[in-house]
Amino acid sequence: MSILAEQFQQLSTLLHQARGDWQHTPFSCTELPWPELAPMLMALDEAQIDALDQDDAAALAWLAPMRPHTAAAHALSLPELERATDYATPRWSNGIGGRKWAQIKDFAANVPRDTHPVLEWCAGKGHLGRLLAQQGAPSVTSLEWSADLCIQGEQLALQLGLKHHFHCANALDTDAAELFQPQQLAVALHACGELHLRFLRHAAQAGTQQLALSPCCYHLIESDVYRPLSQAGQQQDLKLDRHSLRLPLQQQVTGGERVRRLRHIELTWRLAFDELQQHLSGQPHYLPLPTFPKRLLSGDFAEFAHFAGTQKGLTMPKAIDSQHWLALADQRRLLVKRIELVRHRYRYLLELWLLLDRALFLEEQGYRVNLGTFTAIEHTPRRYLLRAEL
Ligand SMILES: C[S@@+](CC[C@H](N)C(=O)[O-])C[C@H]1O[C@@H](n2cnc3c(N)ncnc32)[C@H](O)[C@@H]1O
């Protein structure tokens, strides 16, 4: 059994046993789901919860006496892979944000140079592909479905005289599989759920020699429940629904005071609206709201509640007693944060499980696989890289 397979088995056992810790939907809970953790959680005020939640090491140390296996499992850390020697910006990189540029440079530092033609999957404007072309790739084909991004990328490649072309198509169309060749380096930087699952399947099917993938948005899949890619994953299936698949993404790395304040308002208003809609409908069930434009958060709660009610097809009263609903939300916000404080301690472990499932799939297909972090967390929280070679 490979090291990755051993780690996967260990992790699967823990995550199965601890399912009751990470699977809850905090917005649907009316009380703490763990009586044994209640004294510790109730002893924390909101500022203490926020501070602890921001500090992973401190939060794990806090939880360790009650959940020693969860804390211990974090020893399964991934190695740091190669990093760029510098982040100096050439003239052509104008318009690429500093953090994106660092990600691209670090990603490029982890792929073999000038050996095979490159296929860049879900390329955006093809910044990564352009850098690889600059660094000597024999040719680069970037797949992207936005015609606008393809045109912009083509123009940049033309200006620089690079062998870099765009293939404007839907990555989920069956004929996208034909882009994969054996003598090729296929790369995907931040390809969402279904898109990177297809990438892996197509590459394995074609016998593509070199792969590099940094996955993101695990929840953006076609089915309601994740079907593991690897045989090992199918045997240890955690039956992850979209709610659980989102958990790894709930890690906030950046954000100043303003971002924090907006998050606070959003959480409170969502909960206040939920209290109001439960009252109006007489149904004691949480009604999730989809994402909405953040500018709504700079108005007042009553306006927001009318917007949300219309979204959900509810008839809203003309006058809304904002103070009343916001006070109820304050109570519930604390409950949500207490539950999240525990759930968040499984963010990394669930992401690792998903990454290992992908890694084991490639091992099962005969690839030598290497998994680690390709860039610093300040550049992006989605910083895991799967490198594989046949
Ligand atoms: C998160 S962005 C990553 C872009 C680029 N790789 C980067 O890291 O800057 C994902 C890209 O995938 C493209 N995309 C989304 N769905 C797609 C599909 N079905 N087929 C092709 N491209 C798609 C989006 O337009 C977007 O440019």
The ligand as an SDF file (V2000), in Angstrom:
LIG
                    3D

 27 29  0  0  0  0  0  0  0  0999 V2000
  -11.3890   29.9600  -11.3910 C   0  0  0  0  0  0  0  0  0  0  0  0
  -11.1270   30.3860  -13.0490 S   0  0  0  0  0  0  0  0  0  0  0  0
   -9.4400   29.9330  -13.2630 C   0  0  0  0  0  0  0  0  0  0  0  0
   -8.8000   30.6090  -14.4320 C   0  0  0  0  0  0  0  0  0  0  0  0
   -7.2930   30.4110  -14.5360 C   0  0  0  0  0  0  0  0  0  0  0  0
   -6.9330   29.0290  -14.6240 N   0  0  0  0  0  0  0  0  0  0  0  0
   -6.6100   31.0720  -13.3570 C   0  0  0  0  0  0  0  0  0  0  0  0
   -6.2580   30.4200  -12.4010 O   0  0  0  0  0  0  0  0  0  0  0  0
   -6.4720   32.2810  -13.4110 O   0  0  0  0  0  0  0  0  0  0  0  0
  -11.9870   29.1570  -13.9170 C   0  0  0  0  0  0  0  0  0  0  0  0
  -12.0840   29.3850  -15.4180 C   0  0  0  0  0  0  0  0  0  0  0  0
  -12.8100   28.2920  -15.9750 O   0  0  0  0  0  0  0  0  0  0  0  0
  -13.6560   28.7940  -16.9810 C   0  0  0  0  0  0  0  0  0  0  0  0
  -14.7580   27.8310  -17.1260 N   0  0  0  0  0  0  0  0  0  0  0  0
  -15.7820   27.6290  -16.2700 C   0  0  0  0  0  0  0  0  0  0  0  0
  -16.5880   26.6680  -16.7260 N   0  0  0  0  0  0  0  0  0  0  0  0
  -16.0560   26.2490  -17.8970 C   0  0  0  0  0  0  0  0  0  0  0  0
  -16.4410   25.2650  -18.8520 C   0  0  0  0  0  0  0  0  0  0  0  0
  -17.5380   24.5140  -18.6600 N   0  0  0  0  0  0  0  0  0  0  0  0
  -15.6630   25.0870  -19.9200 N   0  0  0  0  0  0  0  0  0  0  0  0
  -14.5460   25.8310  -20.1160 C   0  0  0  0  0  0  0  0  0  0  0  0
  -14.1370   26.7790  -19.2500 N   0  0  0  0  0  0  0  0  0  0  0  0
  -14.8870   26.9860  -18.1550 C   0  0  0  0  0  0  0  0  0  0  0  0
  -14.0980   30.1470  -16.4580 C   0  0  0  0  0  0  0  0  0  0  0  0
  -14.5650   30.9750  -17.5190 O   0  0  0  0  0  0  0  0  0  0  0  0
  -12.8160   30.6450  -15.8180 C   0  0  0  0  0  0  0  0  0  0  0  0
  -12.0390   31.3700  -16.7310 O   0  0  0  0  0  0  0  0  0  0  0  0
  1  2  1  0
  2  3  1  0
  2 10  1  0
  3  4  1  0
  4  5  1  0
  5  6  1  0
  5  7  1  0
  7  8  2  0
  7  9  1  0
 10 11  1  0
 11 12  1  0
 11 26  1  0
 12 13  1  0
 13 14  1  0
 13 24  1  0
 14 15  1  0
 14 23  1  0
 15 16  2  0
 16 17  1  0
 17 18  1  0
 17 23  2  0
 18 19  1  0
 18 20  2  0
 20 21  1  0
 21 22  2  0
 22 23  1  0
 24 25  1  0
 24 26  1  0
 26 27  1  0
M  CHG  2   2   1   9  -1
M  END
$$$$
